[in-house]
């Protein structure tokens, strides 16, 4: 069995993931760098990905959205203002909700933006003041192709076989704007040689209908992970059903693994700091599903956890 973790590559956490058992029993583990080494450099920049590669991650994550001209770019949100200076460069381009959506900008315009540390736009504050200083140095939003070429190049020069971990973001949103993001992502991966289940890539998505579509309609053989979130009144997706045995059986029919939140696994914490676990990992493993929980940071572990 394996247990996999998304992490922001804080050094203590990385050490724990590689060298200690998780919860109980000796389990093989892999480290997935969440948005790169985002504890040290602005998320999803090529610099953050290069550092994650050097720090020893086994897979490096790419969140992918599309630009106006259909180019796959690596960006966590479908909008730009949380991590760039878009409001300064294109002040008149916000929609009525005051957000600057990536899909409203072509790639040439997006390349004019500077990436900085994540901010809470509504509060006009930096999310984590201990991370890389805001508005310092120069970073850009990379395309998926640029990031693949960086990782493949580093694999060649270092001899390390580091994989990709690609998330297809908001497929329904893209469909509403006439764009098939899954088809674009899979085509880009294929162009760089990622076509088979044994290739060093996972593709993940929160939308179960889209994850299933990638397998059954788009006919990908790549490893697929069904991400599991939380109930959202604005969404018809029933994540609570997914973590039941019946839901896991459905997922096993089209995906290779699940990506639950760590809170789906750690249900509570004992006074001595030991976690009380759900049966989700065991239930998934019985169906030969890999379990790739998200997201772990040394400064944001579940309350009172002392032996992670």
N, C-alpha and C positions, 0 to 999 in steps of 0.2 A: 504494500500500500504506500501511497505517497501523500504527503500533506504539503500544500503549496501556499505561499504567502505573498501578497502584494505588500511592498514596503516602500517608504520614501528614502531608503538607504541612509538612515542614521547609523553610525558605526556600531553602537552597542546592540541595536536590534539585529543588524546583519550578523554579528557574531552569534547571537542567540539562535538565529534561524539555522545557521549552518552547523553549529556544534552541539546543540542540546536537543533532547526530545521535546516534542510539543505536547503538553498536557500529560500524556502517559504513553509509555512504550516507545521503543526506538523506531522512528519512521523516517524514511528517506524524504528529503525536502528539496524544493527548488525556490529560489528567490526571484521574484518578479519586481523589477524597478518601476514603481508607480510614477508615471510621468517623468521617468528618468531619475537622476539623483536630485530630486526636487527639494530635498532638505538643505541643499547647498547652493543650487543655481536655479534660476527661473524655470518653472515647469515646462516641459515639452520643447525646450530649446535644444539645438544640436550639442551645445556645450554640456547640458545636463545629461544627455544621452551618452556622450563620450565619457563623462566621469562615471556614470553608472557601469559602463562597460569595463572601465579600469578598476572599479571597486569590486568586481566579481559577480555581478548579477548574472543569472542564467538566462533570463528573458528580460526584454525592455519593452515597456508598454507604449503604444501609440493610440491615442484617441483621434478619430478621423471624422472630419466634416468636409463639405464641399464648398468651394467658392462659386461665385456667380457664373464663371466660365467652366464650371465642372471639374476643377482641379482638386484632388484630395489633399487637404492640408492637415497638419497635426495640431489639434486644438481641443481642449477639453469641453468647451461650451460651444453652442451654436452661435453665440454672440461674442464680440471682440473686446468690449470695454473693461472686462475684469482683469485682463492681463496685458493690455496694450494702451498706447496713447491715441487711439482712434478718434476720441472726442476732440483732441487737439488738432489732428491732421485733417479730419473730415467733420467739422462741427455741425454741418447741416444734413448729415446723412442718417441720423437716428430715425427710427420708426416712431409711431405715436406713443409707444410704451417706453420711449427714451432709450431703447437698446439698439446697438449697432450689430446687425446680424451678418455673419460671414458670407452668407449666401447673397447678400446685396453688394458685395465687392468682388471685383475680379482679382486674379492673382497678382497682377502688377500693382494694384492699389494696396493689397494686403502686404506686399513686400516693402511698402513705404513705412510700415508701422514698426515701432520699437516695442519689444516685449519686456515687461518688468514683473516684479513680484505680484502675486495675486492680491487684489484689493476688493473690499466690500464697497461696491459703488454706492449703495443706498446710504451707508454710514460714512462714506468718504474716508475710509481707513484701510491700512494694510492688514491683511489677514494674519500674518505672522511676522512680527517685527524682528525676530531673531534670525530670520532667513536672510538670503542675499539682499543687500540694501536696494531699495527701489530706485529706479531711474539711474542706475549706475552701470557703466559699460554699454555695449550695444549687442542686442539679441534680436533675432527675427523669428517669425513663424515659419517653420520648415514645411515643405511639401512631404508627402509620404515617400515619394521617390528619393528625395534628398536624404531622408532619414535612413531608408533602406541602404542606400549607397554608403552612408557613413558606417553603419553597423557591419555591412559586408566587408567594407574596406578594413575596419578594425579587426574583424575576424581573420582576414588574410594576413595582416601585419603582425598580429599577436599570436595567431594560432589557436585562439579561443573560439569555440563554436557557440556563440551567443545568439539566442533566438529572438523573434519578434512576437509581440503580444498585442494584437490589433483589435480595437473596439470600433464597431460600426455604430456611430452616434445618431440617434433620432431618425431612424429610417422613415417613419411616417411623415415627419416634418419635411424631409427631403422629397418624398413622393408628392406631397402637397405642392411643392415648388417644381414639379416635373423632372426630378432627378432620382436616379436609381443608385443610391450610394453603395449598396452591397455589390452590385455588378461592377461599379468602378473600382472598389477596393479589391475585389477578387481578381479583376483584370490586371491591376497594378502588381499585385503579388505574383500572379502568373508570369508577368513580364520579367520579373526578377528571379524566376525559377522556383517559386513556391507553389506547388501543385498537388503534392502527395501528402498523405496522412503522416508519413514519417519525417516530413520536412520540419525544420525548426521554426514553427509558427503556430500560434493559436489565434483564432478569430472569435471574438466575444460580442454579445449584444444583449441588451435588457429586454428587447421585444421578442417574445417567443415565436410569434408568427414569422418574423423575419429570420430568426435563427433557423427555423424549420425550412423556410423558403430557400435559404442558402444551400441547404442539404438536398432538398427534394426537387426544387425548380431550377436553381442555378447549378446544381450537380457538383458542388465542390467536394473534394475528398480531404480537404484540410481539417485539422482538429477544430471542433467547435465547442464553445463554452456558453452555456446559458446563464447569464447573469441574473441574480435574484435580488430585487430591491424590496421596497416596502409599499404598503397600500397607499395609493394616491387618489384622492377624490376626482382628479382630472383625467384619470386613466382607467381603462377597462381591464387592464392586466391584473390577474389575481395571483399575486406572489405568494400569498398565504397558502393557496392550494398547491403551489409548486413544491413546497417543502414537505408535503405529505407523501406517504409512500406511493399513492396513486399518481401524484404529480411527478414524482421522480421517475416512475415507470414511463410516463409519456416523454419526458426529457431524454431518457435513455434510448428512445427510438430514433432520435435525430442528432443528439449531441454526444460529445465525449466526456464532458464534465460540467460541473456547476460552479458558479461564482457567487456564493452567498456573502452577505455581510458577516463580519466576525460576531455580531450580535445574534445572528441566527444560530451560532454554535455555542457561544458562551451565554447561557441563559441567566446566570446569577453568579455572585461571588461569595464564597464563605468568608467568615470573619478572619480566618488565617490567610486569606488571599488566594486560596485555591479555587479554581473555576468550577462551576457546576455546568456540565455540558448537556446539550440536547443530543438526540440520537441521529442528527442529520448526517454526520460524517459516516457513521456505520451504515446507515440506510443507503447512502449513495454508493459506498464501496461495494455493498452487496449486489448492486446493479452494474458494477465495473465503471462507475462514473468517478472521474477525478474530482477533487475538491480544492478549489482555488479561492480561499476567502480574501476579502478586502476590508479595510486597508490598515496596516499596522505602522504606528510610529512610536518611538520610545517615549515621547512626551504626551501621547494620547492613547495609552493602553486602557482597557476597561478599569473602572475604579477598583482600587485595592489589589489589583493583580500584582503579585510580587514574584511569582515563579512562572514566567511565561516560556 
